[in-house]
């Protein structure tokens, strides 16, 4: 089984998560950014993981466009949809997944999950740091502007990897 792990990543946090997933898979994998991707490549793969972060409740334009442009090809694959980011309200995760991934893709996907994320705070601009500082303050989390922040749901991540390693 050939697996493609394709991701969108503004600062590199989602890229780090996808790279870590790829290292745990037991079959041939390729990791690629949507920025360097051509739709013709999808036909080479049996299984596809698509990962993208949420910013202010939405995917970035490149990620949304990728899903829209490749919708029919993705429904033919063993598909896994992964959302990354900082979401502290567990009650909002389901609605966030519904908002960012099209319904037909969610229905055909083997899994649609939110796994948390990695925020590379030193790479952020001042405005992004101010927003994140407010979010962290609202959730009683110390904000360290020179330190990356990592919060991953390891149970969900391990379940995803286990499921991807199954042959069907």
N, C-alpha and C positions, 0 to 999 in steps of 0.2 A: 504494500500500500504506500502510495506517495502522498505526502502531506505538505500543503502550502500554509505557512503562517504569514498572513499579510496584516500590516498594521499601519495606523496613522499615529504620529507622535509629534507633538509640537516642540517639546524640549528634550525628549529622550526617555521619559519614565515608562511609557507604554512599550517602547522598544526594549527596554531592560526586562520587562515582564515577559514579553513574547520570546525573547532570547532564552530566558530561564525555562520557559515551557518547552521550547525546542530541545533543550538539553536533557529533558526527562522523557522524551518520546522514544519508543523502541523501534521505530522504523524510519525510513528515509524522509527527511524533511528539508524544506527550503524556507528561509525567512526573508521577507522582502517588504520594503516600504511601499505604500500605494503611490508615492511620488515617482517611483521608478518602475511601475508595473504596467504591463500591457495585457488587455483582456484575452488575447490569444493564448497566453500562458496558462490560463485556468484549465484548458482542456487536458493538460498534462497531469493533473492531480485528481486523486480519488477523494481526498478529504481536504477541507479548507477551514482554517480558523481565521476569523476576521476580528481584530481587536482595535478599539478606538476609545479615546477618552471623551468624557462629557465636559463641556465648558458652558456654564450658565444654562444647563438643561438641554443642550443640543450637541450634536456632533459637529466637528469643523466641516466646512464646505467640501473639502476634498474627500472626506470620508463619506458624507452623505451622497455626493455625486458618484463615488465608486459603487456604493450599494445600488443606487438607482440605475446606473449604466450597465451593471453586471447582474442585475436581479435574476433574469431567467437562467443564466449560467450557474449562479450560486444555488438555485433551487434544485439543480440536478446533482449537486455534490453532497457528500456527508459533511454537513456544515455545522460549525460551532461559532456562536456570536459572543464576543467578550467585550464588556464595557469596563473601562477603568476610570479612576478619578477619586475625588474626595467627596464621599457622601456619608454623613454621620447619622442620618435619620433612616433607620432600617425600614420604616413604613413607606418611605418614598422610593425605594429601590425598584419595586415592581413597576410603578408608574414611570420611572425613569427609563427602564428597559423598553417599555411600550412606546415611549416617546421617541427614543433614538433609533430603534430598529423597526423596519417595516413589518407589518403584521404577517404577510405571506412568508417572509424569511424566518420570522420567529416560529411560525407553525411548522416549517419544514426543517428547521435546525434540530440537531441532536441535543443541543443545550444552548440556552441563552442566559448568560450569567454576568453578574457584577462581582468583580474580585478585589475592589479597592484600587490602590495605585501608589505610585512613587512620584512625589513632587520634587523636582530638582530646583529648589528655591534659589540657590545662587545664580541660576541661569535666567531667572524671571526678571522682567522689567519692574520698575518702581510701582506702577499701577497694579500689576499682577500681585506683587508682594503685599500691597495695602489691602487688596481684596482678600487674599489668603489669610492675612493677619486678622482681619475681622471675622472670617469664618472660624478660624482657630479659637479666637477669643470667645465667640458665641458658644463654642463647644468645650470650653475650659481646657484647651490644649496649648501648651507653651509654644510660642512662635520663635524660631531661631533662624534669622535671615541668612545665615551662612552655612546652614546645615540642611541636607536633603531630608525629606519626610517620607517615611515608608509605612504604609498600612495596607497589608494584604490579608484577605480572608483565605488563610491557608487550607481550611477544610474544603471550601469551594474550589480552590485552585487544584488541590490534590484529586478531588473527585473529577474535575475536568480532565486532568492528565490521565487518570485511570480510564475514563470513558474514551478518550482519544486513542489510547493504546489497545482498545478492544477492536477486534476485526469486524464487528457489526453488531 
